[in-house]
Amino acid sequence: NTEPECIKILGPKGELLDINPAGLAMIEADSLETVKGKSVLGIIAPKDRDAFVRLTKNVFNGESGILEFEITGFKGTHRLLETHAVPLRDDSGKIISLLSVTRDITVSRKAEEAILKSEQRYQTLAEISPVGIFHTDADGNTTYVNPRWCQISGLSFENALGYGWVNAVHEDDRNILTSSWQQATKNQELSLSEYRFVRPDGTIAWVMGQAIPERNLENKIVGYGGTTTDITERKLAEDKLRKSERKLR
């Protein structure tokens, strides 16, 4: 009676023999007397009824099973449920009923779907972004780079993972960049730096890289997200300006 999940006992045709208070609240029944002996199939969504009937038959054949299904409570509330069902036997070992524990997964499933949609939107934006995007784990190891990042650096996705991206950094920038990145992840702070990539064809790309920590609900850092912007044209323009100024002087 104190169990927060629905515990119920069903007969071979899905008739309700017993159910705890949490179960009554789940199906929106006022009391056990109003639903006892009645089949639960009526509140199960039509698309899930055949699966529920199969589960019931399997349990009365000695099996156990798990099923997700939708219901519409007696007061009209729609819920997504997950039930774990097992045979209930008498002293002689004969199966006399189905015993199940059922929990409401409506909120958690909606949250999962929202997260999935958010990840899909992020993935779409990352794929078409005009700047390089990267993601790392909490230790600073790269776990993702978008196509634009690969174009800027000249590295493939696979070769960029972990600390593989360091191999494309100009040797004059490599030590100071890796040192500052490791220091930033150690101190769990923002990272901002300018450095050069040397592509396989020998061309050089000046970039501005920045990354910020990502935290979970417990405020624990789970990774870093960042961008890599190609600033080669700006650097070339600055160099040209400096040369012009020297010539004028």
C-alpha positions as CSV (number, residue, x, y, z in Angstrom):
1,N,0.0,0.0,0.0
2,T,2.9,2.4,0.6
3,E,4.7,1.5,-2.6
4,P,4.8,4.6,-4.9
5,E,4.7,2.4,-8.1
6,C,1.6,0.6,-9.3
7,I,1.4,-3.0,-8.1
8,K,-1.5,-5.0,-9.5
9,I,-2.7,-8.6,-9.9
10,L,-4.5,-9.7,-13.1
11,G,-6.4,-12.7,-14.1
12,P,-5.9,-14.6,-17.4
13,K,-8.2,-12.3,-19.4
14,G,-6.7,-9.1,-18.0
15,E,-9.3,-8.7,-15.3
16,L,-8.1,-6.7,-12.3
17,L,-8.0,-8.7,-9.1
18,D,-6.1,-6.3,-6.9
19,I,-4.3,-3.0,-7.1
20,N,-2.5,-0.7,-4.6
21,P,-3.4,3.0,-4.0
22,A,-0.6,4.2,-6.3
23,G,-2.1,2.0,-9.1
24,L,-5.6,3.4,-8.5
25,A,-4.3,6.9,-8.8
26,M,-2.4,6.0,-12.0
27,I,-5.6,4.7,-13.7
28,E,-7.7,7.4,-12.1
29,A,-10.1,5.0,-10.3
30,D,-11.8,6.1,-7.2
31,S,-11.6,2.8,-5.4
32,L,-10.8,-0.9,-5.9
33,E,-14.5,-1.8,-5.8
34,T,-15.2,0.3,-8.9
35,V,-12.7,-1.6,-11.1
36,K,-12.3,-5.0,-9.4
37,G,-13.0,-7.8,-11.8
38,K,-13.0,-5.6,-14.9
39,S,-10.6,-6.0,-17.7
40,V,-7.8,-3.4,-18.0
41,L,-7.8,-3.7,-21.8
42,G,-10.4,-0.9,-22.0
43,I,-8.0,1.8,-20.8
44,I,-5.0,0.5,-22.9
45,A,-4.4,2.3,-26.2
46,P,-5.8,0.3,-29.1
47,K,-2.3,0.1,-30.7
48,D,-0.9,-1.6,-27.6
49,R,-3.7,-4.0,-26.7
50,D,-2.5,-7.0,-28.7
51,A,1.0,-6.7,-27.1
52,F,-0.6,-6.6,-23.7
53,V,-2.7,-9.7,-24.4
54,R,0.5,-11.5,-25.6
55,L,2.3,-10.5,-22.5
56,T,-0.5,-11.8,-20.3
57,K,-0.7,-15.1,-22.1
58,N,3.1,-15.5,-21.9
59,V,3.0,-14.9,-18.1
60,F,0.3,-17.5,-17.6
61,N,2.5,-19.9,-19.6
62,G,5.3,-19.4,-17.1
63,E,7.3,-16.5,-18.6
64,S,8.0,-13.0,-17.4
65,G,8.1,-9.9,-19.5
66,I,8.4,-6.1,-19.8
67,L,6.1,-3.9,-21.9
68,E,5.7,-0.2,-22.6
69,F,2.2,0.9,-23.4
70,E,-0.1,3.8,-23.3
71,I,-3.3,4.2,-21.3
72,T,-6.1,6.7,-21.0
73,G,-7.2,6.9,-17.4
74,F,-10.8,6.8,-16.3
75,K,-10.7,10.6,-16.1
76,G,-9.1,11.1,-19.4
77,T,-5.4,11.5,-18.6
78,H,-3.0,9.9,-21.1
79,R,0.1,8.2,-19.7
80,L,3.0,6.1,-21.0
81,L,3.7,3.2,-18.7
82,E,6.3,0.5,-18.3
83,T,5.3,-2.8,-16.6
84,H,7.3,-5.7,-15.4
85,A,5.1,-8.8,-15.2
86,V,5.7,-12.2,-13.6
87,P,3.6,-15.3,-12.8
88,L,2.1,-15.6,-9.3
89,R,1.9,-19.2,-8.2
90,D,0.0,-21.0,-5.4
91,D,1.6,-23.4,-2.9
92,S,1.4,-26.2,-5.4
93,G,3.3,-24.2,-8.1
94,K,0.2,-23.5,-10.3
95,I,0.0,-20.1,-11.9
96,I,-3.0,-18.4,-10.5
97,S,-2.5,-14.8,-11.6
98,L,-0.2,-12.2,-13.1
99,L,1.7,-9.9,-10.8
100,S,3.2,-6.7,-12.2
101,V,4.9,-3.5,-11.1
102,T,4.1,-0.6,-13.4
103,R,5.7,2.8,-13.4
104,D,4.7,6.0,-15.1
105,I,7.4,7.0,-17.6
106,T,5.5,9.8,-19.3
107,V,7.7,12.6,-18.0
108,S,11.0,10.8,-18.4
109,R,10.1,9.8,-22.0
110,K,9.1,13.4,-22.9
111,A,12.4,14.6,-21.4
112,E,14.3,12.0,-23.4
113,E,12.5,13.1,-26.6
114,A,13.2,16.7,-25.8
115,I,16.9,16.0,-25.3
116,L,17.0,14.0,-28.6
117,K,15.4,16.8,-30.5
118,S,17.8,19.3,-28.9
119,E,20.8,17.1,-29.9
120,Q,19.4,16.8,-33.4
121,R,19.1,20.6,-33.7
122,Y,22.6,21.0,-32.3
123,Q,23.9,18.5,-34.8
124,T,22.2,20.2,-37.7
125,L,23.5,23.6,-36.7
126,A,27.0,22.3,-36.2
127,E,27.0,20.6,-39.6
128,I,26.2,23.9,-41.4
129,S,28.0,26.3,-39.1
130,P,30.5,28.7,-40.9
131,V,32.9,28.3,-37.9
132,G,34.6,25.3,-36.6
133,I,32.9,23.6,-33.6
134,F,34.5,21.1,-31.3
135,H,33.5,19.3,-28.1
136,T,35.7,17.6,-25.5
137,D,35.2,15.4,-22.4
138,A,36.0,16.7,-18.9
139,D,39.7,16.0,-19.3
140,G,39.9,18.0,-22.5
141,N,40.1,15.1,-25.0
142,T,38.3,16.0,-28.2
143,T,35.2,13.9,-28.8
144,Y,33.6,15.8,-31.8
145,V,34.5,18.3,-34.5
146,N,32.2,19.6,-37.2
147,P,32.9,19.6,-41.0
148,R,34.0,23.2,-41.0
149,W,36.6,22.5,-38.3
150,C,38.0,19.8,-40.5
151,Q,38.2,22.2,-43.4
152,I,40.0,24.8,-41.4
153,S,42.6,22.4,-39.9
154,G,43.0,20.0,-42.8
155,L,42.5,17.1,-40.4
156,S,39.9,14.3,-40.7
157,F,37.3,13.8,-38.0
158,E,39.1,10.6,-36.8
159,N,42.5,12.3,-36.7
160,A,41.2,15.2,-34.6
161,L,39.9,13.0,-31.7
162,G,41.6,12.9,-28.4
163,Y,44.7,15.1,-28.7
164,G,45.2,14.2,-32.3
165,W,44.4,17.8,-33.4
166,V,47.7,18.9,-31.8
167,N,49.6,17.3,-34.8
168,A,48.1,19.9,-37.1
169,V,49.2,22.9,-35.0
170,H,52.3,24.8,-36.1
171,E,55.3,23.6,-34.2
172,D,56.1,27.1,-33.0
173,D,52.6,27.3,-31.4
174,R,52.2,23.7,-30.2
175,N,53.9,23.8,-26.8
176,I,52.4,27.0,-25.6
177,L,48.9,26.1,-26.9
178,T,48.8,22.6,-25.3
179,S,50.2,24.0,-22.1
180,S,47.5,26.8,-21.9
181,W,44.7,24.3,-22.9
182,Q,45.8,21.8,-20.2
183,Q,46.0,24.7,-17.7
184,A,42.5,25.8,-18.6
185,T,41.0,22.4,-18.2
186,K,42.8,21.9,-14.9
187,N,41.4,25.2,-13.6
188,Q,38.1,24.6,-15.2
189,E,38.0,28.0,-16.9
190,L,37.5,29.7,-20.2
191,S,40.2,29.0,-22.9
192,L,41.0,31.7,-25.5
193,S,44.0,31.6,-27.9
194,E,45.3,32.4,-31.3
195,Y,47.4,29.8,-33.2
196,R,48.2,28.3,-36.5
197,F,47.2,25.1,-38.3
198,V,49.5,23.7,-40.9
199,R,47.4,21.8,-43.5
200,P,48.6,18.7,-45.4
201,D,49.2,20.9,-48.5
202,G,51.5,23.2,-46.5
203,T,49.1,26.2,-46.3
204,I,48.8,27.9,-43.0
205,A,45.5,28.9,-41.3
206,W,45.5,31.3,-38.5
207,V,42.6,30.6,-36.1
208,M,41.1,31.9,-32.9
209,G,40.0,29.1,-30.6
210,Q,37.8,29.5,-27.6
211,A,36.1,27.0,-25.3
212,I,33.9,27.1,-22.2
213,P,33.1,24.5,-19.6
214,E,29.8,22.6,-19.8
215,R,28.3,21.6,-16.5
216,N,25.6,19.1,-15.5
217,L,22.7,19.7,-13.0
218,E,25.1,19.0,-10.1
219,N,27.4,21.8,-11.4
220,K,30.0,19.3,-12.3
221,I,32.0,19.9,-15.5
222,V,31.3,17.2,-18.0
223,G,33.1,18.6,-21.0
224,Y,34.0,21.7,-23.0
225,G,32.4,23.2,-26.0
226,G,34.2,25.6,-28.3
227,T,34.6,27.3,-31.7
228,T,37.5,27.7,-34.0
229,T,37.3,30.7,-36.3
230,D,39.5,31.2,-39.3
231,I,41.2,34.6,-39.0
232,T,43.8,34.1,-41.7
233,E,42.6,37.0,-43.8
234,R,42.7,39.3,-40.8
235,K,46.2,38.2,-39.9
236,L,47.4,38.7,-43.5
237,A,45.8,42.2,-43.6
238,E,47.5,43.1,-40.3
239,D,50.8,41.8,-41.6
240,K,50.4,43.8,-44.8
241,L,49.6,46.9,-42.8
242,R,52.7,46.5,-40.6
243,K,54.9,46.2,-43.7
244,S,53.3,49.3,-45.2
245,E,53.8,51.3,-42.1
246,R,57.5,50.2,-42.0
247,K,57.9,51.2,-45.6
248,L,56.3,54.6,-44.9
249,R,58.6,55.2,-41.9
